[in-house]
Amino acid sequence: MARKNLGCSSSSSFLVLLAVGSFFATYNLITLVVHNRTVNHAKYTFDPLVVMPDNVKRTGGKKVLFHVALTATDAPYSKWQCRIMYYWYKKTRDMEGSEMGKFTRILHSGQPDNLMDEIPTFVVDPLPSGLDRGYIVLNRPWAFVQWLERVTIEEEYILMAEPDHIFVNPLPNLARGEYPAGFPFFYIKPDENENIIRKYYPKEKGPVTNIDPIGNSPVIIRKDILEKIAPTWMNVSLRMKDDPETDKKFGWVLEMYAYAVASALHGVQHILRKDFMLQPPWDLEIGYRFIIHYTYGCDYNMKGELTYGKIGEWRFDKRSHLRGPPPRNISMPPPGVPESVRTLVKMVNEATANIPGWDAT
């Protein structure tokens, strides 16, 4: 990837101004010229699991590659997840059906770490000290703003991913033109939080149902659309964190709401793909889904019964390994545990068995 000539692009200068403006104490929402789209749903028919207008479905033709990008820190907890994620990216990238392009770990710790030679990495600055108020995820939109500004990305599309994602099936480009693809999270409910949402999404923009029930990841989005959304996403995140009511209500998913609101402010609607991702232990089977997201702990007794909320006789929980990587060859779960959990453990074990110097993460 080559660096852009920052002095030659008025749009680049505009993004820089937007980014710098976010650090003032007022955290005012950036006012941008947005051409809102009015979608006449009567024109469209929908797939059972995919909200996708027929007129933007793609049939045949050459691959439309997307760049895989994830934000990360230099903490051991982040590093070992990134190593597993990158291992499975390499395994599935060239499989039939995949449209994955190149890969970048956007490291927002401000300095290189010991994975620079193993994983393609671009280093960006963290937010100024204290601005994230201990909510490290606030660095994510700022990291994307910097990366998009400084780097020439060959692919037209970008997948925003996270370290705790594992590619379980080859991932095609699920986006269609101006319609990005996202995963609908059951706990992102803009319509049930209208009194808060209206602080950031005024009535003149339309109903809160314009806001998709998504976060920024996983999302496959056209690069030029993300370049417009990212500075707004950053500023909305900062404003939400600065508002005690919003911060208390949205908690750890605040930045997800901020991305959803920022997208709606730009008139961007997402194709909602339930098959984009599965989340053990709640999703039981792999099927034709593409990404395993292992954010939840998996606790079972030796009868194979889920004991969620109580530490199980057998467990796999990424948070058990905050200070260093999990050991190689984790024991398999007992009989009766769902396919999704068994597959997750098998894939973690395969990666750790084949990544050199695993214990040194």
VOBA-1610 file (N, C-alpha, C; in pm, whole numbers, padded with zeros to 5 digits, always signed):
BEGIN
Met+00084-00119+00000Met+00000+00000+00000Met+00087+00124+00000Ala+00053+00220-00080Ala+00131+00342-00089Ala+00061+00454-00016Arg+00139+00547+00034Arg+00081+00663+00101Arg+00025+00760-00001Lys-00083+00828+00036Lys-00139+00929-00052Lys-00058+01057-00042Asn-00064+01138-00147Asn-00007+01272-00143Asn-00109+01362-00075Leu-00083+01394+00051Leu-00183+01465+00130Leu-00206+01606+00080Gly-00111+01661+00009Gly-00127+01799-00033Gly-00204+01816-00161Cys-00240+01707-00227Cys-00299+01718-00361Cys-00448+01695-00363Ser-00506+01667-00252Ser-00648+01631-00255Ser-00728+01720-00163Ser-00823+01793-00221Ser-00908+01878-00138Ser-00995+01794-00047Ser-01037+01674-00096Ser-01119+01588-00011Ser-01039+01538+00106Ser-00908+01512+00085Ser-00822+01469+00196Ser-00812+01579+00300Ser-00793+01703+00254Ser-00784+01814+00348Ser-00912+01829+00427Phe-01024+01806+00358Phe-01154+01817+00425Phe-01166+01715+00537Leu-01121+01591+00510Leu-01127+01488+00614Leu-01038+01523+00733Val-00920+01579+00703Val-00830+01617+00812Val-00896+01722+00900Leu-00959+01822+00838Leu-01026+01926+00915Leu-01137+01867+01001Leu-01210+01772+00944Leu-01316+01708+01020Leu-01260+01633+01140Ala-01150+01562+01118Ala-01092+01483+01226Ala-01041+01572+01338Val-00966+01677+01301Val-00910+01767+01402Val-01021+01834+01481Gly-01130+01869+01411Gly-01240+01938+01477Gly-01303+01858+01588Ser-01289+01727+01582Ser-01355+01643+01682Ser-01295+01657+01820Phe-01173+01709+01829Phe-01105+01711+01958Phe-01138+01835+02041Phe-01214+01928+01987Phe-01252+02043+02067Phe-01357+02002+02169Ala-01359+02072+02280Ala-01440+02030+02394Ala-01588+02024+02364Thr-01633+02101+02270Thr-01776+02100+02241Thr-01821+01972+02176Tyr-01728+01904+02103Tyr-01760+01780+02031Tyr-01883+01799+01942Asn-01894+01915+01883Asn-02010+01940+01796Asn-02012+01841+01681Leu-02130+01797+01649Leu-02148+01707+01535Leu-02113+01779+01407Ile-02033+01715+01324Ile-01993+01775+01198Ile-02116+01793+01109Thr-02130+01912+01054Thr-02240+01937+00962Thr-02191+01909+00821Leu-02249+01811+00760Leu-02210+01771+00625Leu-02330+01780+00532Val-02301+01802+00406Val-02408+01801+00306Val-02439+01657+00274Val-02558+01614+00307Val-02597+01475+00287Val-02719+01471+00197His-02710+01396+00091His-02824+01379+00002His-02902+01257+00049Asn-03014+01282+00115Asn-03093+01172+00169Asn-03167+01100+00058Arg-03169+00967+00070Arg-03242+00885-00026Arg-03377+00848+00032Thr-03480+00856-00048Thr-03611+00806-00009Thr-03631+00673-00078Val-03640+00567+00001Val-03650+00433-00056Val-03796+00390-00058Asn-03846+00362-00175Asn-03981+00312-00190Asn-03977+00161-00182His-04009+00107-00065His-03996-00037-00043His-04091-00117-00130Ala-04192-00054-00186Ala-04285-00127-00272Ala-04216-00175-00399Lys-04102-00114-00433Lys-04032-00151-00555Lys-03950-00278-00537Tyr-03929-00319-00411Tyr-03833-00424-00385Tyr-03899-00550-00329Thr-03837-00663-00355Thr-03872-00786-00286Thr-03750-00827-00206Phe-03770-00910-00103Phe-03661-00938-00011Phe-03639-01087+00007Asp-03511-01126+00022Asp-03478-01263+00056Asp-03515-01286+00203Pro-03536-01412+00244Pro-03579-01440+00381Pro-03485-01385+00487Leu-03353-01398+00467Leu-03258-01354+00567Leu-03180-01232+00523Val-03208-01182+00406Val-03126-01076+00350Val-03215-00963+00301Val-03201-00845+00362Val-03274-00730+00315Val-03193-00670+00201Met-03224-00709+00079Met-03144-00667-00035Met-03234-00633-00154Pro-03233-00508-00198Pro-03314-00473-00315Pro-03273-00555-00436Asp-03372-00606-00509Asp-03345-00689-00626Asp-03261-00615-00730Asn-03282-00484-00741Asn-03214-00412-00848Asn-03067-00389-00821Val-03016-00431-00704Val-02872-00418-00680Val-02808-00554-00654Lys-02881-00663-00676Lys-02820-00795-00663Lys-02720-00816-00776Arg-02610-00883-00743Arg-02506-00906-00842Arg-02512-01050-00888Thr-02505-01072-01016Thr-02508-01208-01069Thr-02386-01230-01156Gly-02309-01332-01122Gly-02195-01371-01204Gly-02089-01262-01212Gly-02007-01269-01317Gly-01905-01169-01338Gly-01781-01194-01254Lys-01684-01102-01265Lys-01559-01119-01194Lys-01575-01085-01046Lys-01476-01126-00969Lys-01479-01100-00826Lys-01471-00950-00797Val-01540-00908-00693Val-01532-00770-00644Val-01467-00778-00506Leu-01337-00756-00501Leu-01260-00778-00379Leu-01286-00670-00274Phe-01273-00710-00149Phe-01279-00615-00038Phe-01153-00631+00047His-01108-00521+00103His-00991-00519+00191His-01038-00553+00333Val-00969-00644+00399Val-01003-00682+00536Val-00925-00593+00631Ala-00996-00519+00716Ala-00932-00426+00809Ala-00988-00446+00948Leu-00899-00458+01046Leu-00944-00464+01184Leu-00860-00371+01268Thr-00922-00311+01368Thr-00849-00225+01460Thr-00805-00306+01580Ala-00689-00270+01636Ala-00632-00350+01744Ala-00541-00264+01830Thr-00512-00316+01950Thr-00415-00254+02039Thr-00293-00346+02048Asp-00193-00301+02124Asp-00073-00384+02142Asp-00080-00466+02271Ala-00199-00476+02332Ala-00216-00557+02452Ala-00212-00705+02416Pro-00158-00792+02502Pro-00154-00936+02473Pro-00290-00993+02437Tyr-00395-00947+02503Tyr-00531-00994+02478Tyr-00573-00970+02334Ser-00536-00855+02280Ser-00567-00823+02141Ser-00476-00899+02045Lys-00351-00913+02081Lys-00253-00975+01991Lys-00286-01120+01959Trp-00317-01200+02062Trp-00339-01341+02032Trp-00465-01363+01948Gln-00566-01278+01969Gln-00685-01289+01886Gln-00655-01250+01740Cys-00574-01146+01722Cys-00537-01104+01587Cys-00460-01214+01514Arg-00373-01284+01586Arg-00294-01390+01522Arg-00383-01504+01474Ile-00481-01542+01554Ile-00576-01646+01512Ile-00660-01598+01395Met-00707-01475+01403Met-00790-01419+01297Met-00713-01417+01164Tyr-00587-01373+01169Tyr-00507-01364+01046Tyr-00475-01502+00990Tyr-00454-01600+01077Tyr-00430-01738+01031Tyr-00546-01787+00946Trp-00670-01765+00995Trp-00786-01815+00921Trp-00820-01729+00800Tyr-00782-01603+00805Tyr-00792-01521+00683Tyr-00707-01583+00572Lys-00583-01618+00603Lys-00494-01675+00502Lys-00546-01810+00452Lys-00608-01888+00540Lys-00658-02020+00501Lys-00778-02010+00406Thr-00863-01909+00426Thr-00987-01901+00349Thr-00983-01801+00234Arg-00883-01715+00231Arg-00877-01606+00132Arg-00888-01655-00012Asp-00820-01763-00044Asp-00813-01809-00182Asp-00908-01925-00212Met-00997-01957-00119Met-01093-02064-00143Met-01201-02017-00241Glu-01264-02114-00306Glu-01372-02082-00398Glu-01485-02009-00323Gly-01531-01902-00380Gly-01638-01823-00319Gly-01589-01703-00241Ser-01460-01700-00209Ser-01405-01587-00134Ser-01380-01468-00226Glu-01407-01349-00174Glu-01372-01226-00244Glu-01286-01136-00155Met-01214-01200-00062Met-01126-01125+00025Met-01002-01079-00051Gly-00966-00955-00029Gly-00845-00899-00087Gly-00734-00897+00016Lys-00665-00785+00024Lys-00554-00772+00118Lys-00605-00748+00260Phe-00510-00745+00354Phe-00542-00743+00497Phe-00460-00634+00566Thr-00522-00561+00658Thr-00449-00465+00740Thr-00499-00470+00884Arg-00405-00484+00975Arg-00432-00461+01117Arg-00401-00315+01144Ile-00503-00237+01181Ile-00484-00095+01211Ile-00454-00084+01360Leu-00328-00063+01391Leu-00280-00065+01530Leu-00286+00076+01588His-00381+00099+01679His-00399+00235+01732His-00333+00254+01868Ser-00214+00195+01882Ser-00134+00215+02003Ser-00027+00322+01983Gly-00012+00369+01859Gly+00081+00478+01833Gly+00224+00438+01805Gln+00256+00309+01819Gln+00392+00263+01793Gln+00391+00117+01750Pro+00493+00075+01676Pro+00498-00065+01628Pro+00508-00163+01745Asp+00468-00288+01717Asp+00481-00394+01816Asp+00550-00514+01753Asn+00551-00627+01824Asn+00628-00743+01777Asn+00555-00828+01673Leu+00438-00783+01626Leu+00367-00858+01522Leu+00376-00792+01385Met+00457-00688+01374Met+00464-00613+01248Met+00509-00701+01131Asp+00599-00796+01156Asp+00650-00882+01049Asp+00557-01000+01020Glu+00467-01030+01112Glu+00377-01144+01095Glu+00245-01104+01030Ile+00191-00988+01068Ile+00061-00943+01020Ile+00077-00807+00953Pro+00027-00788+00831Pro+00033-00656+00768Pro-00034-00553+00859Thr+00042-00450+00898Thr-00003-00358+01002Thr+00025-00214+00962Phe-00068-00126+00996Phe-00048+00018+00979Phe-00071+00083+01114Val+00028+00159+01161Val+00022+00219+01294Val-00040+00358+01286Val-00139+00383+01372Val-00201+00515+01382Val-00196+00561+01527Asp-00231+00686+01549Asp-00226+00742+01683Asp-00353+00710+01761Pro-00339+00690+01891Pro-00459+00679+01974Pro-00520+00817+01996Leu-00639+00822+02050Leu-00697+00949+02090Leu-00608+01015+02196Pro-00611+01147+02206Pro-00535+01214+02312Pro-00568+01156+02449Ser-00470+01155+02535Ser-00482+01093+02667Ser-00606+01142+02741Gly-00685+01047+02790Gly-00802+01078+02870Gly-00930+01097+02791Leu-00919+01114+02659Leu-01039+01143+02581Leu-01132+01022+02570Asp-01074+00901+02575Asp-01159+00783+02565Asp-01223+00745+02698Arg-01178+00808+02808Arg-01235+00785+02941Arg-01239+00636+02977Gly-01136+00565+02937Gly-01127+00424+02970Gly-01205+00333+02876Tyr-01274+00390+02778Tyr-01352+00313+02681Tyr-01268+00302+02555Ile-01182+00199+02550Ile-01080+00187+02447Ile-01138+00182+02307Val-01263+00136+02295Val-01325+00120+02164Val-01346+00255+02094Leu-01345+00365+02169Leu-01358+00497+02106Leu-01244+00524+02008Asn-01134+00451+02024Asn-01023+00469+01931Asn-01051+00411+01792Arg-01152+00325+01781Arg-01179+00258+01654Arg-01215+00355+01542Pro-01315+00443+01559Pro-01345+00534+01448Pro-01231+00629+01416Trp-01159+00675+01517Trp-01044+00764+01493Trp-00935+00689+01416Ala-00917+00561+01446Ala-00818+00480+01373Ala-00856+00469+01226Phe-00984+00446+01197Phe-01027+00436+01058Phe-01013+00569+00985Val-01043+00680+01052Val-01025+00811+00988Val-00880+00829+00943Gln-00786+00797+01031Gln-00644+00814+00998Gln-00600+00720+00886Trp-00641+00594+00896Trp-00601+00495+00796Trp-00653+00531+00658Leu-00780+00567+00650Leu-00839+00604+00522Leu-00772+00727+00462Glu-00729+00818+00547Glu-00666+00940+00500Glu-00523+00916+00449Arg-00450+00828+00514Arg-00306+00816+00489Arg-00267+00706+00391Val-00357+00614+00363Val-00319+00494+00288Val-00399+00485+00158Thr-00333+00441+00053Thr-00402+00410-00072Thr-00446+00263-00068Ile-00574+00240-00073Ile-00631+00106-00063Ile-00674+00062-00202Glu-00622-00049-00247Glu-00646-00094-00384Glu-00791-00137-00407Glu-00848-00204-00309Glu-00983-00257-00325Glu-01087-00146-00315Glu-01199-00165-00383Glu-01307-00066-00380Glu-01390-00077-00253Tyr-01387-00195-00190Tyr-01467-00221-00071Tyr-01378-00255+00048Ile-01433-00238+00168Ile-01361-00266+00292Ile-01451-00348+00384Leu-01395-00453+00443Leu-01461-00524+00552Leu-01403-00472+00683Met-01488-00415+00768Met-01445-00379+00903Met-01469-00500+00992Ala-01359-00555+01043Ala-01365-00677+01123Ala-01306-00651+01261Glu-01307-00754+01346Glu-01254-00743+01482Glu-01163-00861+01512Pro-01074-00846+01610Pro-00981-00955+01641Pro-01048-01087+01677Asp-01166-01083+01739Asp-01231-01208+01780Asp-01325-01262+01673His-01290-01240+01548His-01361-01298+01434His-01276-01410+01374Ile-01340-01521+01340Ile-01274-01631+01270Ile-01355-01661+01144Phe-01287-01664+01030Phe-01354-01696+00904Phe-01377-01847+00898Val-01503-01887+00907Val-01536-02029+00911Val-01578-02080+00773Asn-01617-01990+00684Asn-01646-02021+00545Asn-01591-01908+00458Pro-01557-01936+00332Pro-01508-01830+00244Pro-01610-01717+00234Leu-01565-01595+00250Leu-01656-01480+00257Leu-01661-01406+00123Pro-01778-01402+00059Pro-01793-01322-00062Pro-01821-01177-00026Asn-01823-01092-00125Asn-01858-00952-00104Asn-02010-00942-00095Leu-02061-00916+00024Leu-02205-00912+00048Leu-02265-00775+00020Ala-02180-00674+00002Ala-02229-00539-00027Ala-02271-00530-00173Arg-02358-00435-00202Arg-02403-00413-00339Arg-02408-00263-00367Gly-02304-00213-00432Gly-02301-00072-00468Gly-02310+00018-00347Glu-02411+00106-00345Glu-02425+00201-00235Glu-02485+00139-00111Tyr-02518+00010-00117Tyr-02574-00060-00001Tyr-02465-00144+00066Pro-02410-00100+00180Pro-02317-00185+00255Pro-02392-00304+00314Ala-02318-00404+00356Ala-02377-00520+00424Ala-02335-00519+00569Gly-02430-00543+00659Gly-02401-00547+00801Gly-02476-00660+00869Phe-02438-00685+00994Phe-02502-00791+01073Phe-02599-00727+01171Pro-02726-00773+01175Pro-02823-00715+01269Pro-02805-00771+01410Phe-02771-00683+01504Phe-02755-00724+01644Phe-02888-00707+01718Phe-02928-00808+01791Phe-03058-00805+01858Phe-03065-00698+01966Tyr-02949-00656+02018Tyr-02949-00560+02128Tyr-02930-00415+02082Ile-02917-00390+01954Ile-02913-00253+01903Ile-03055-00216+01861Lys-03119-00130+01940Lys-03261-00101+01922Lys-03286+00051+01920Pro-03256+00114+01807Pro-03276+00260+01799Pro-03419+00303+01829Asp-03518+00225+01782Asp-03657+00267+01799Asp-03701+00263+01945Glu-03634+00184+02028Glu-03668+00178+02170Glu-03591+00281+02252Asn-03504+00356+02187Asn-03424+00457+02256Asn-03434+00592+02185Glu-03553+00623+02136Glu-03570+00743+02053Glu-03535+00870+02129Asn-03567+00877+02258Asn-03539+00999+02333Asn-03389+01030+02337Ile-03307+00926+02336Ile-03161+00947+02333Ile-03113+00967+02190Ile-03162+00886+02100Ile-03118+00893+01961Ile-03142+01032+01902Arg-03251+01097+01942Arg-03284+01228+01886Arg-03183+01336+01923Lys-03098+01311+02020Lys-02991+01406+02051Lys-02890+01414+01937Tyr-02883+01307+01858Tyr-02781+01296+01753Tyr-02841+01281+01613Tyr-02968+01245+01609Tyr-03037+01224+01481Tyr-03167+01304+01486Pro-03163+01431+01442Pro-03279+01519+01457Pro-03399+01473+01374Lys-03517+01518+01414Lys-03641+01475+01350Lys-03644+01506+01201Glu-03581+01616+01162Glu-03585+01652+01020Glu-03511+01551+00932Lys-03429+01466+00993Lys-03361+01361+00917Lys-03452+01242+00888Gly-03564+01233+00962Gly-03656+01123+00937Gly-03678+01039+01061Pro-03754+00931+01049Pro-03784+00844+01164Pro-03659+00769+01210Val-03658+00731+01338Val-03543+00658+01390Val-03531+00519+01329Thr-03638+00473+01265Thr-03630+00344+01196Thr-03537+00350+01075Asn-03493+00470+01037Asn-03390+00482+00933Asn-03255+00430+00982Ile-03240+00418+01113Ile-03113+00375+01172Ile-03111+00223+01181Asp-03014+00162+01118Asp-03006+00016+01114Asp-02961-00040+01249Pro-03006-00161+01285Pro-02969-00224+01413Pro-02833-00294+01403Ile-02729-00216+01380Ile-02597-00271+01350Ile-02490-00200+01431Gly-02369-00255+01427Gly-02249-00184+01467Gly-02162-00167+01344Asn-02038-00125+01365Asn-01951-00107+01249Asn-01889-00238+01203Ser-01905-00343+01281Ser-01838-00468+01248Ser-01925-00587+01285Pro-01941-00684+01194Pro-01885-00683+01060Pro-01969-00601+00964Val-01901-00523+00883Val-01965-00445+00777Val-01874-00448+00655Ile-01931-00476+00539Ile-01859-00459+00412Ile-01918-00337+00344Ile-01833-00241+00313Ile-01881-00111+00268Ile-01789-00056+00160Arg-01846+00018+00069Arg-01765+00081-00035Arg-01675+00185+00029Lys-01552+00190-00016Lys-01450+00275+00046Lys-01490+00422+00050Asp-01544+00474-00060Asp-01579+00616-00064Asp-01692+00649+00032Ile-01781+00553+00057Ile-01889+00576+00153Ile-01834+00578+00295Leu-01742+00487+00325Leu-01682+00485+00459Leu-01602+00612+00485Glu-01537+00665+00382Glu-01461+00789+00398Glu-01553+00904+00441Lys-01677+00902+00397Lys-01773+01005+00437Lys-01826+00981+00578Ile-01852+00855+00610Ile-01913+00822+00739Ile-01815+00834+00855Ala-01689+00794+00834Ala-01594+00776+00944Ala-01577+00900+01033Pro-01556+01021+00979Pro-01541+01136+01068Pro-01667+01164+01151Thr-01784+01145+01090Thr-01909+01164+01163Thr-01924+01058+01271Trp-01891+00935+01238Trp-01893+00825+01336Trp-01804+00859+01455Met-01686+00914+01429Met-01595+00951+01536Met-01657+01059+01626Asn-01712+01163+01564Asn-01766+01273+01642Asn-01891+01233+01720Val-01978+01153+01659Val-02096+01106+01732Val-02054+01020+01851Ser-01952+00936+01832Ser-01902+00854+01943Ser-01855+00941+02059Leu-01779+01046+02028Leu-01728+01135+02132Leu-01841+01210+02202Arg-01938+01254+02124Arg-02052+01325+02184Arg-02133+01233+02273Met-02155+01109+02229Met-02230+01014+02311Met-02157+00985+02442Lys-02026+00967+02434Lys-01948+00938+02556Lys-01949+01057+02650Asp-01959+01177+02595Asp-01957+01299+02676Asp-02092+01327+02741Asp-02197+01256+02698Asp-02331+01277+02753Asp-02361+01168+02856Pro-02376+01203+02984Pro-02394+01100+03088Pro-02512+01008+03064Glu-02624+01063+03016Glu-02742+00979+02994Glu-02716+00875+02885Thr-02656+00919+02775Thr-02625+00827+02665Thr-02522+00724+02707Asp-02419+00770+02776Asp-02313+00680+02820Asp-02367+00571+02911Lys-02454+00609+03004Lys-02511+00511+03097Lys-02602+00413+03025Lys-02682+00461+02931Lys-02779+00376+02863Lys-02713+00279+02766Phe-02619+00327+02686Phe-02561+00245+02580Phe-02439+00166+02626Gly-02368+00215+02727Gly-02258+00138+02784Gly-02157+00090+02681Trp-02126-00041+02685Trp-02020-00095+02601Trp-02058-00101+02453Val-02186-00078+02418Val-02225-00077+02277Val-02242+00066+02224Leu-02195+00164+02297Leu-02210+00305+02258Leu-02153+00332+02120Glu-02033+00283+02095Glu-01969+00309+01966Glu-02043+00241+01851Met-02112+00130+01880Met-02192+00064+01777Met-02311+00151+01739Tyr-02379+00206+01840Tyr-02488+00298+01812Tyr-02438+00419+01733Ala-02318+00466+01767Ala-02264+00584+01699Ala-02244+00557+01550Tyr-02195+00437+01516Tyr-02179+00404+01374Tyr-02315+00398+01304Ala-02413+00336+01369Ala-02546+00325+01309Ala-02606+00463+01285Val-02592+00553+01382Val-02645+00688+01368Val-02570+00764+01259Ala-02437+00754+01259Ala-02358+00825+01158Ala-02395+00780+01017Ser-02418+00650+00999Ser-02458+00600+00868Ser-02591+00661+00825Ala-02686+00664+00918Ala-02818+00720+00885Ala-02809+00869+00855Leu-02722+00941+00924Leu-02705+01084+00897Leu-02658+01108+00753His-02587+01010+00698His-02541+01020+00560His-02636+00951+00462Gly-02753+00909+00510Gly-02850+00847+00423Gly-02812+00708+00377Val-02725+00641+00451Val-02676+00508+00412Val-02758+00400+00481Gln-02812+00308+00404Gln-02884+00194+00455Gln-02807+00067+00425His-02809-00027+00519His-02732-00150+00506His-02821-00269+00469Ile-02766-00358+00389Ile-02826-00489+00369Ile-02802-00568+00498Leu-02907-00618+00560Leu-02894-00688+00688Leu-02879-00837+00663Arg-02761-00889+00693Arg-02729-01029+00666Arg-02716-01107+00796Lys-02818-01185+00828Lys-02810-01270+00947Lys-02708-01382+00929Asp-02677-01416+00805Asp-02579-01522+00780Asp-02436-01470+00779Phe-02417-01342+00803Phe-02284-01283+00806Phe-02199-01346+00917Met-02265-01378+01031Met-02190-01413+01150Met-02273-01503+01241Leu-02204-01587+01320Leu-02270-01661+01426Leu-02196-01637+01556Gln-02268-01651+01668Gln-02210-01618+01798Gln-02237-01731+01897Pro-02140-01823+01911Pro-02154-01928+02011Pro-02158-01866+02152Pro-02228-01925+02248Pro-02298-02053+02238Pro-02443-02042+02191Trp-02488-01919+02160Trp-02630-01900+02128Trp-02666-01954+01991Asp-02580-01936+01894Asp-02602-01997+01763Asp-02541-02137+01766Leu-02620-02236+01735Leu-02580-02375+01760Leu-02507-02438+01642Glu-02542-02399+01520Glu-02486-02462+01401Glu-02409-02361+01316Ile-02316-02413+01236Ile-02238-02328+01147Ile-02318-02296+01021Gly-02368-02399+00955Gly-02444-02380+00832Gly-02362-02307+00728Tyr-02426-02210+00662Tyr-02358-02134+00557Tyr-02316-01995+00604Arg-02303-01980+00735Arg-02257-01851+00786Arg-02106-01839+00771Phe-02057-01716+00778Phe-01921-01688+00733Phe-01820-01662+00844Ile-01863-01603+00954Ile-01770-01561+01060Ile-01819-01614+01194Ile-01727-01671+01272Ile-01755-01701+01413Ile-01707-01582+01496His-01798-01529+01577His-01765-01419+01668His-01769-01476+01810Tyr-01652-01492+01871Tyr-01648-01558+02001Tyr-01640-01457+02116Thr-01738-01368+02120Thr-01741-01266+02224Thr-01801-01318+02354Tyr-01885-01421+02347Tyr-01950-01474+02467Tyr-01872-01592+02524Gly-01873-01605+02656Gly-01814-01721+02719Gly-01898-01845+02694Cys-01832-01959+02683Cys-01901-02087+02660Cys-01877-02176+02782Asp-01980-02194+02863Asp-01969-02271+02987Asp-02067-02388+02984Tyr-02014-02509+03011Tyr-02097-02631+03007Tyr-02059-02723+03121Asn-02156-02802+03166Asn-02123-02911+03258Asn-02082-03032+03175Met-02044-03139+03241Met-01993-03255+03169Met-02103-03336+03100Lys-02228-03294+03119Lys-02339-03354+03045Lys-02364-03280+02913Gly-02285-03176+02889Gly-02302-03097+02768Gly-02411-02993+02779Glu-02450-02958+02902Glu-02556-02860+02924Glu-02495-02722+02950Leu-02551-02621+02885Leu-02503-02484+02900Leu-02530-02434+03041Thr-02429-02373+03102Thr-02444-02315+03236Thr-02412-02167+03232Tyr-02465-02097+03132Tyr-02429-01957+03111Tyr-02459-01874+03236Gly-02364-01789+03273Gly-02375-01711+03396Gly-02311-01779+03515Lys-02272-01903+03496Lys-02204-01980+03600Lys-02087-02052+03534Ile-01970-02041+03596Ile-01851-02104+03539Ile-01874-02254+03528Gly-01856-02306+03407Gly-01884-02446+03382Gly-01768-02538+03416Glu-01798-02667+03422Glu-01692-02767+03440Glu-01599-02764+03320Trp-01656-02735+03203Trp-01575-02708+03084Trp-01609-02568+03037Arg-01506-02491+03003Arg-01535-02356+02955Arg-01429-02309+02856Phe-01475-02223+02765Phe-01384-02145+02683Phe-01437-02003+02682Asp-01358-01911+02732Asp-01395-01770+02738Asp-01269-01690+02710Lys-01273-01607+02608Lys-01155-01530+02571Lys-01106-01443+02686Arg-01198-01402+02775Arg-01160-01314+02886Arg-01081-01386+02994Ser-01070-01517+02982Ser-00984-01593+03073Ser-00837-01575+03036His-00812-01506+02925His-00674-01495+02874His-00642-01349+02843Leu-00665-01263+02941Leu-00641-01120+02923Leu-00493-01086+02918Arg-00411-01162+02989Arg-00269-01127+03002Arg-00178-01207+02910Gly-00234-01301+02839Gly-00153-01381+02749Gly-00239-01479+02673Pro-00181-01550+02577Pro-00259-01637+02490Pro-00309-01762+02561Pro-00418-01820+02513Pro-00461-01950+02566Pro-00359-02057+02529Pro-00355-02166+02603Pro-00258-02271+02572Pro-00293-02341+02441Arg-00194-02404+02383Arg-00222-02490+02269Arg-00304-02612+02314Asn-00377-02667+02219Asn-00451-02792+02240Asn-00548-02782+02358Ile-00638-02685+02350Ile-00745-02673+02449Ile-00830-02800+02445Ser-00872-02848+02559Ser-00953-02970+02563Ser-01085-02947+02491Met-01129-03049+02419Met-01256-03039+02349Met-01372-03045+02449Pro-01483-02980+02416Pro-01598-02982+02507Pro-01659-03122+02517Pro-01737-03146+02621Pro-01798-03279+02639Pro-01903-03308+02533Pro-01941-03434+02517Pro-02047-03470+02421Pro-02175-03392+02449Gly-02244-03358+02341Gly-02370-03285+02355Gly-02358-03136+02336Val-02234-03084+02338Val-02212-02941+02317Val-02233-02909+02169Pro-02295-02796+02136Pro-02330-02766+01996Pro-02211-02762+01901Glu-02241-02783+01774Glu-02141-02781+01668Glu-02063-02650+01667Ser-02130-02538+01692Ser-02064-02408+01684Ser-01949-02398+01783Val-01970-02446+01905Val-01866-02439+02008Val-01754-02537+01976Arg-01788-02656+01933Arg-01686-02756+01899Arg-01599-02706+01783Thr-01664-02645+01683Thr-01589-02593+01569Thr-01497-02479+01612Leu-01546-02392+01698Leu-01464-02282+01748Leu-01336-02335+01814Val-01350-02433+01902Val-01233-02486+01972Val-01137-02554+01874Lys-01192-02630+01779Lys-01106-02694+01678Lys-01027-02591+01599Met-01092-02480+01563Met-01025-02379+01481Met-00920-02303+01562Val-00949-02276+01688Val-00848-02214+01775Val-00729-02307+01790Asn-00755-02434+01813Asn-00646-02531+01831Asn-00561-02546+01705Glu-00625-02549+01589Glu-00548-02560+01465Glu-00457-02438+01447Ala-00512-02320+01472Ala-00433-02198+01456Ala-00314-02196+01552Thr-00338-02225+01678Thr-00230-02217+01777Thr-00124-02323+01752Ala-00164-02438+01695Ala-00067-02543+01665Ala+00025-02506+01550Asn-00020-02415+01464Asn+00056-02383+01343Asn+00118-02244+01342Ile+00086-02161+01440Ile+00145-02027+01447Ile+00278-02037+01522Pro+00390-02002+01458Pro+00520-02011+01526Pro+00528-01919+01647Gly+00594-01966+01751Gly+00614-01883+01869Gly+00486-01842+01937Trp+00388-01931+01939Trp+00256-01895+01993Trp+00264-01845+02136Asp+00340-01912+02220Asp+00346-01876+02362Asp+00411-01741+02386Ala+00477-01687+02285Ala+00546-01559+02300Ala+00458-01440+02264Thr+00330-01465+02236Thr+00240-01355+02197Thr+00238-01246+02302
//
